[in-house]
Amino acid sequence: MSSEADHATPGFLVWRLSMKWRVAVDRAVAPLGLTHAQYSLVASLYGMHHAGLRPSQRQLADHTGLEPLYVSKLARALETAGTVDRTRDPADPRAVRLSLTEDGREVARRAIGVVHGVLDQLLDPLGGLDSPRTRAFSGELAVLLGVSLEPRDGRAAGPTPPSDPTPPHGQAHSTQQHSDQHHVDEEQS
């Protein structure tokens, strides 16, 4: 992958890493009856419970970065499995509050341990979870997560792609254009 990474865009590398992570977590938590998305909910609820919070579905969606409708669907499935309790908020009947059941807390505790092992394995090349490289990497990820990708001044985010991807005669493709096309070709084959 290192020679591929030399020519890949950061967006492609983020995509590949996120897919690698999702697949690894899906496999790791499957024996506990969870998917990666369900894990993100139960692990978040576990942490929020220990902080004395009982979030609404909307608050949990904001926390995890998942769409509220998807969180609602996941929470209903976890409720059916006996992992999550969903109750109407007495102060706002439109809001649904979420909490882990006793079984849900045990599943979450076990899943967090399993996923922590996957994270240790992933971060080993950077020196492990507590290494300076990992802390720096986490800081850079946090910076990128803080960037708004909303359109600026009514325009789409980022530069407008050329209408004709073929460069004028005598000009070579830029590395990014070549890399993007290379990865599109790979995924189509």
PyMOL commands that set and color helices and strands:
alter all, ss='L'
color gray80, all
select helices_A, chain A and resi 2-7+10-32+36-50+57-64+68-80+102-126+132-145+175-188
alter helices_A, ss='H'
color red, helices_A
select strands_A, chain A and resi 84-89+92-100
alter strands_A, ss='S'
color yellow, strands_A
deselect
rebuild
show_as cartoon
